[in-house]
Amino acid sequence: DIIYDGRNPMGIETNNVVFFINKDDSIRPVIKLNGDFTKIQIKDNKLISFQLIKSPCCTNYVFKIEDYEFNNLEDCYRPNNQNHNYYKYSYGQLNESSFCVSLVSQYAYVMKTEFPTKIDNKGCLTVTTKTYLTPKPLEPSNVDFKEDGLAFHFMKNKAISELPIGTVCQVLTEKKDEKGNIYCFVVLKNNETGKNYMNGIEFEQYGWVKKDDLK
């Protein structure tokens, strides 16, 4: 009945959205999740789906995008609160089983990622030689994976990860740099743990890859 998109002065990473239902002349929260709305779908006065962006805390550098749908009450998303317990207090995240959403997809990108203004969906290409996923359509300015991730805050185009040969990339669009090199804006899944600043993230990641290294 009521949808709240909150802004927390303590920090953007603590922003949250809350869904309330009206019952017996009072409202109560049934869903509360961290993040900010990027889109929401309503049909016939019913909420169908929504997307949230979750900003990093403090000196972190990874942003997350999550898609939720009201499609399966048997697959309720269970938010993990800071103390790793699932609780239903007004100050914690919650997702009531009687009125719940399912988490259907997750994506991640690092700060300073340059997003294209137009998506062409050019199909899938495969990495054929060692290459790097970067925030911008340029040669990487740094490929030292021993550095602290704080480098993303001040380096122009620090490599996010080294992509193994055989990595499949969904190409969303292309862009040419000043030297005539073509870079592809891609979404991919890379769970390599060695040279990867987003290792351990089990969902798809956005970034740029040099087209010459794809086929």
C-alpha positions as CSV (number, residue, x, y, z in Angstrom):
1,D,0.0,0.0,0.0
2,I,2.9,2.4,0.7
3,I,6.4,2.3,-0.8
4,Y,9.2,4.2,0.9
5,D,12.5,5.0,-0.6
6,G,14.7,6.2,2.2
7,R,17.8,8.4,2.4
8,N,20.0,7.9,5.4
9,P,22.2,10.8,6.5
10,M,24.6,8.3,8.0
11,G,25.8,7.2,4.6
12,I,24.5,6.2,1.1
13,E,25.3,2.5,1.9
14,T,22.6,2.5,4.5
15,N,19.8,3.7,2.3
16,N,16.8,1.4,2.2
17,V,13.5,0.8,0.6
18,V,10.4,-0.4,2.6
19,F,7.1,-1.8,1.6
20,F,4.2,-1.3,4.0
21,I,0.7,-2.9,3.9
22,N,-2.4,-1.3,5.5
23,K,-4.4,-3.6,7.8
24,D,-6.9,-2.7,10.4
25,D,-6.2,1.0,10.0
26,S,-2.5,0.6,10.7
27,I,0.5,0.0,8.5
28,R,3.3,-2.4,9.0
29,P,6.5,-3.1,7.0
30,V,6.6,-6.5,5.2
31,I,9.7,-5.9,3.1
32,K,12.7,-3.8,4.0
33,L,15.9,-4.0,1.9
34,N,19.1,-2.0,1.7
35,G,19.6,0.0,-1.6
36,D,17.9,2.6,-3.8
37,F,15.3,2.0,-6.5
38,T,16.6,2.2,-10.1
39,K,13.3,0.9,-11.6
40,I,10.0,-0.4,-10.4
41,Q,7.2,-2.2,-12.4
42,I,3.5,-1.9,-11.3
43,K,0.7,-3.4,-13.3
44,D,-3.0,-3.3,-12.5
45,N,-2.1,-1.6,-9.2
46,K,0.1,-4.5,-8.3
47,L,3.8,-4.5,-7.7
48,I,5.4,-6.9,-10.2
49,S,9.2,-6.3,-9.8
50,F,11.8,-3.8,-8.9
51,Q,15.5,-3.2,-9.1
52,L,17.9,-1.9,-6.4
53,I,21.4,-0.5,-6.5
54,K,23.5,-1.1,-3.4
55,S,26.3,1.4,-2.8
56,P,29.6,0.4,-1.1
57,C,30.4,1.4,2.4
58,C,33.4,3.5,3.4
59,T,36.5,2.8,1.2
60,N,34.9,-0.1,-0.7
61,Y,34.6,0.1,-4.4
62,V,32.0,-2.5,-5.6
63,F,28.4,-1.5,-6.5
64,K,25.7,-4.1,-6.8
65,I,22.5,-4.2,-8.8
66,E,19.8,-6.7,-7.8
67,D,16.5,-7.6,-9.5
68,Y,13.5,-8.8,-7.4
69,E,10.2,-10.2,-8.5
70,F,6.9,-11.3,-6.8
71,N,6.9,-14.6,-8.6
72,N,7.4,-17.5,-6.2
73,L,6.4,-17.6,-2.6
74,E,8.5,-20.8,-2.3
75,D,11.7,-18.9,-3.1
76,C,11.7,-16.0,-0.7
77,Y,14.9,-14.0,-0.5
78,R,16.3,-14.1,3.0
79,P,18.2,-11.0,3.8
80,N,21.4,-11.5,5.8
81,N,21.6,-8.9,8.5
82,Q,24.9,-7.8,10.1
83,N,24.7,-10.3,12.9
84,H,23.9,-13.1,10.4
85,N,20.6,-13.8,12.0
86,Y,17.3,-13.5,10.2
87,Y,15.1,-11.2,12.2
88,K,12.1,-9.1,11.7
89,Y,12.6,-5.9,13.7
90,S,11.9,-2.5,12.1
91,Y,15.5,-1.5,12.0
92,G,16.7,-4.6,10.2
93,Q,16.2,-6.0,6.7
94,L,13.1,-8.3,6.4
95,N,11.2,-10.2,3.7
96,E,8.0,-11.7,5.2
97,S,7.1,-15.1,3.8
98,S,3.4,-14.1,3.4
99,F,4.3,-11.2,1.1
100,C,7.8,-11.8,-0.2
101,V,10.0,-11.2,-3.2
102,S,12.5,-13.5,-4.9
103,L,16.0,-12.4,-5.8
104,V,16.3,-13.3,-9.5
105,S,19.5,-11.7,-10.7
106,Q,22.6,-9.9,-9.4
107,Y,25.3,-7.8,-11.1
108,A,28.3,-5.9,-9.9
109,Y,30.6,-3.1,-11.1
110,V,33.5,-1.1,-9.6
111,M,33.4,2.7,-9.0
112,K,34.3,4.9,-11.9
113,T,32.9,2.4,-14.4
114,E,31.8,4.2,-17.6
115,F,28.4,3.0,-18.7
116,P,27.4,3.4,-22.3
117,T,24.4,5.6,-23.3
118,K,23.1,3.0,-25.8
119,I,22.9,-0.8,-25.6
120,D,23.1,-2.7,-28.9
121,N,23.3,-6.4,-27.7
122,K,25.9,-7.7,-30.1
123,G,25.8,-11.3,-28.8
124,C,28.5,-13.3,-27.0
125,L,32.2,-13.4,-27.7
126,T,35.0,-15.5,-26.1
127,V,38.3,-14.4,-24.7
128,T,41.1,-15.8,-27.0
129,T,44.2,-14.3,-25.3
130,K,45.1,-12.9,-21.9
131,T,43.2,-9.7,-21.4
132,Y,41.7,-7.5,-18.7
133,L,38.3,-6.2,-17.6
134,T,38.5,-2.5,-16.9
135,P,36.2,0.3,-15.8
136,K,36.7,2.4,-18.9
137,P,37.2,1.8,-22.7
138,L,40.9,2.4,-22.5
139,E,44.2,0.5,-22.0
140,P,44.5,-0.4,-18.3
141,S,46.5,2.1,-16.3
142,N,47.5,-0.5,-13.8
143,V,47.5,-4.4,-13.8
144,D,49.1,-5.0,-10.4
145,F,46.6,-7.2,-8.5
146,K,48.7,-7.0,-5.3
147,E,47.7,-3.4,-4.7
148,D,44.9,-2.6,-2.3
149,G,41.5,-2.0,-3.9
150,L,41.7,1.6,-2.6
151,A,43.6,2.2,-5.9
152,F,40.2,2.3,-7.7
153,H,39.6,5.6,-5.9
154,F,42.4,7.4,-7.6
155,M,43.6,5.4,-10.6
156,K,42.1,6.3,-14.0
157,N,41.6,2.8,-15.4
158,K,42.9,0.1,-13.0
159,A,42.2,-3.4,-14.2
160,I,39.4,-5.2,-12.4
161,S,40.4,-8.7,-13.3
162,E,42.5,-10.7,-15.6
163,L,40.2,-12.8,-17.8
164,P,41.2,-16.4,-18.5
165,I,41.1,-17.7,-22.1
166,G,37.6,-19.2,-22.7
167,T,35.7,-16.6,-20.6
168,V,32.4,-15.9,-22.3
169,C,31.4,-12.2,-22.5
170,Q,28.0,-10.9,-23.5
171,V,28.8,-7.8,-25.6
172,L,26.3,-5.0,-24.9
173,T,27.9,-2.3,-27.1
174,E,31.3,-1.1,-28.6
175,K,33.3,2.1,-28.4
176,K,36.4,3.3,-30.2
177,D,39.2,5.2,-28.4
178,E,41.4,8.0,-29.8
179,K,43.9,5.5,-31.2
180,G,41.2,3.6,-33.1
181,N,41.1,0.6,-30.7
182,I,37.7,-0.8,-30.2
183,Y,36.5,-1.8,-26.7
184,C,33.4,-3.9,-25.8
185,F,31.2,-3.1,-22.9
186,V,30.4,-6.6,-21.5
187,V,28.7,-8.5,-18.8
188,L,30.3,-11.7,-17.7
189,K,30.8,-14.2,-14.9
190,N,34.4,-14.6,-13.6
191,N,35.0,-16.5,-10.4
192,E,38.8,-16.7,-10.7
193,T,40.3,-15.9,-7.3
194,G,43.8,-15.0,-8.3
195,K,43.9,-11.8,-10.3
196,N,40.4,-10.5,-9.7
197,Y,39.3,-7.7,-7.4
198,M,35.8,-9.0,-7.4
199,N,36.8,-12.6,-6.5
200,G,34.2,-14.5,-4.5
201,I,31.4,-12.5,-6.1
202,E,29.1,-15.2,-7.5
203,F,27.3,-13.1,-10.0
204,E,27.8,-11.2,-13.2
205,Q,30.1,-8.3,-13.6
206,Y,30.2,-5.2,-15.9
207,G,33.3,-3.7,-17.5
208,W,35.2,-3.1,-20.8
209,V,37.4,-5.5,-22.8
210,K,39.5,-4.9,-25.8
211,K,37.8,-6.3,-28.9
212,D,41.0,-7.6,-30.4
213,D,41.2,-10.1,-27.5
214,L,37.7,-11.5,-28.2
215,K,36.4,-13.8,-31.0
